[in-house]
Amino acid sequence: MGLRLIPREEKFFDMFVQQAENVVEGARHLKTLLEDYTDLEQKRLIIEKIENHGDEIAHRILEKLNTTFITPMDREDIHALTCALDDILDFIYATVMRLHLYGVGKVTADACRLANIIYRATEETLALITDLDKMKKPKVMKERWIEVNRLENEGDSVSRAAIASLFENETNPIEVIKWKELYEHLETAIDKCEDAVNIVEAVCLKNA
């Protein structure tokens, strides 16, 4: 067995997996909400609880970071990855809150497509985080971060087309304002997935 050059602290890896699993749960509930747009208040509360749990996990990771002398990866990377994963949930919840606050009565097919992309991107992100302790072998993980980058590009295309259609076809300016912001929040959630996997990619390449 070869000598491990990077100190292994299981707790950090375990907490990252917990955080990424919670993000997937939030994305799954967002997808379900948009595909079956009923009982908005009840579903909003479920996602709020998931988002609060994500905040708790992020706080525990950062607290451990501040009290641990030797870490399994650079301290700034631990902090950045924690924040990126937390940001994904923040934008998922922000989208749901705006659906509630804006009194949106019906969702669009484009919003459902974006939610589906978010869910797929979070699943790939979780799989990548689960293999984070294999950072010495970036080739094993490369396919996953490439897929998230592809999904981010797909999300950009869907969002741009949705906003263009909105300005072309929607005659109510209030609806334009509402949906432009909603599409942008959904797209940003996908962007945050890409941010998270880019951090993992950089960590792997630094330690390869």
C-alpha positions in Angstrom: 0.0 0.0 0.0 1.4 3.4 -1.0 2.0 6.2 1.4 -0.9 8.6 1.6 0.6 12.1 1.1 -2.6 13.9 2.1 -3.7 13.6 5.7 -7.1 11.9 5.8 -9.7 13.3 8.1 -12.8 11.2 7.6 -15.1 13.7 9.3 -14.7 16.3 6.6 -15.4 13.9 3.8 -18.4 12.5 5.6 -19.8 15.9 6.2 -19.4 16.9 2.6 -21.3 13.8 1.5 -24.1 14.7 4.0 -24.2 18.2 2.7 -24.3 17.0 -1.0 -27.0 14.4 -0.2 -29.1 17.2 1.4 -28.7 19.3 -1.7 -29.9 16.5 -3.9 -32.9 16.1 -1.6 -33.7 19.8 -2.0 -33.4 19.6 -5.8 -35.6 16.5 -5.8 -38.3 18.3 -3.9 -38.0 21.3 -6.2 -38.4 19.1 -9.3 -41.4 17.4 -7.7 -43.0 20.7 -6.8 -42.7 22.2 -10.3 -43.9 18.9 -12.0 -46.9 18.7 -9.7 -47.7 22.3 -8.8 -50.1 21.7 -6.0 -49.9 22.1 -2.2 -47.3 24.9 -2.6 -47.2 25.9 1.0 -46.7 22.4 2.3 -44.0 21.7 -0.2 -42.4 25.1 0.4 -42.1 24.2 4.1 -40.4 20.9 3.3 -37.8 22.7 1.2 -37.3 25.3 3.9 -36.6 22.5 6.4 -34.1 21.0 4.0 -32.4 24.4 3.4 -32.2 25.0 7.2 -30.6 21.6 7.6 -28.1 22.5 4.9 -27.2 25.6 6.9 -26.6 23.5 10.0 -24.3 21.1 8.1 -22.4 24.0 6.5 -22.0 25.6 10.0 -20.6 22.3 11.4 -18.1 22.0 8.6 -16.9 25.6 9.0 -16.8 25.2 12.8 -14.7 22.1 12.5 -12.4 23.8 10.0 -11.8 26.5 12.5 -10.8 24.0 15.2 -8.8 21.5 13.1 -5.1 21.9 12.8 -4.4 19.4 10.0 -7.0 19.2 7.2 -7.3 16.7 4.3 -7.3 19.6 1.7 -6.4 23.2 1.7 -8.5 25.2 4.2 -9.6 27.7 1.5 -10.9 24.8 -0.6 -12.9 23.4 2.3 -14.4 26.8 2.9 -15.2 27.4 -0.8 -16.7 23.9 -1.4 -18.9 24.3 1.7 -20.2 27.6 0.6 -20.7 26.5 -3.0 -22.9 23.5 -1.9 -24.8 25.8 0.5 -25.4 28.3 -2.3 -27.1 25.6 -4.5 -29.8 25.1 -1.8 -30.1 28.8 -1.2 -31.1 29.4 -4.8 -33.4 26.4 -4.8 -35.2 27.8 -1.7 -35.1 31.3 -3.1 -37.0 30.1 -6.2 -39.6 28.4 -4.1 -40.1 31.5 -1.9 -40.6 33.6 -5.0 -43.2 31.2 -6.4 -45.0 31.7 -3.0 -44.5 35.4 -2.6 -45.4 36.3 -6.3 -48.5 34.2 -6.2 -47.5 32.2 -9.2 -50.6 30.1 -10.2 -49.0 28.0 -13.0 -45.5 27.1 -13.8 -43.9 26.8 -17.2 -42.4 23.9 -19.1 -39.1 25.7 -19.2 -39.1 26.0 -15.4 -39.6 22.3 -15.1 -36.8 21.6 -17.6 -34.5 23.8 -15.5 -35.5 22.0 -12.3 -34.7 18.7 -14.0 -31.3 19.9 -15.0 -30.7 21.1 -11.4 -31.6 17.7 -10.1 -29.3 15.9 -12.5 -26.5 18.3 -11.8 -26.8 17.8 -8.0 -26.8 14.0 -8.5 -23.6 14.2 -10.4 -22.2 16.6 -7.8 -23.0 14.1 -5.0 -21.3 11.3 -6.9 -18.3 13.4 -7.3 -18.2 14.5 -3.6 -18.7 10.8 -2.6 -15.4 10.1 -4.4 -13.6 13.1 -3.0 -11.2 11.0 -1.0 -9.9 9.7 -4.4 -8.5 13.1 -5.2 -5.2 11.6 -6.0 -6.8 10.0 -9.0 -8.6 12.8 -10.9 -9.1 10.7 -14.1 -11.6 8.6 -12.1 -13.7 11.7 -11.4 -13.2 13.6 -14.6 -16.3 12.3 -16.4 -18.5 13.6 -13.6 -17.2 17.2 -13.6 -17.4 17.2 -17.4 -21.0 16.2 -17.2 -21.9 18.9 -14.7 -20.2 21.5 -17.0 -22.3 20.1 -19.9 -25.5 20.4 -17.8 -24.6 24.0 -16.9 -24.3 24.8 -20.6 -27.7 23.1 -21.2 -29.2 25.1 -18.4 -27.8 28.3 -19.9 -29.4 27.5 -23.3 -32.8 26.6 -21.7 -32.8 29.8 -19.6 -31.8 32.1 -22.5 -34.5 30.6 -24.7 -37.1 30.9 -21.9 -36.3 34.5 -21.3 -36.3 35.3 -25.0 -39.7 33.6 -25.3 -41.0 35.5 -22.3 -40.1 38.9 -23.8 -41.5 37.9 -27.2 -44.8 36.3 -26.0 -45.8 37.7 -22.6 -47.8 40.9 -22.7 -48.1 41.4 -18.9 -45.0 43.2 -17.7 -45.5 42.0 -14.2 -45.3 38.4 -15.4 -42.2 39.2 -17.4 -40.5 40.6 -14.2 -41.6 37.6 -12.1 -40.5 34.9 -14.6 -37.3 36.5 -15.6 -36.2 36.5 -12.0 -37.4 32.9 -11.5 -35.5 31.6 -14.5 -32.4 33.4 -13.4 -32.6 31.9 -9.9 -33.0 28.4 -11.4 -30.1 29.0 -13.8 -27.9 30.2 -10.9 -28.6 27.1 -8.9 -27.1 25.1 -11.8 -24.2 27.5 -11.9 -23.5 26.8 -8.3 -23.3 23.1 -9.0 -20.6 23.9 -11.6 -18.8 26.1 -9.0 -18.8 23.1 -6.6 -17.4 20.6 -9.1 -14.8 23.2 -10.3 -13.5 23.4 -6.8 -13.3 19.6 -6.6 -11.5 19.5 -10.0 -9.0 22.1 -8.8 -8.3 20.2 -5.6 -7.8 16.9 -7.5 -5.5 18.5 -10.0 -3.5 20.3 -7.3 -3.0 17.0 -5.4 -2.6 14.6 -8.3 
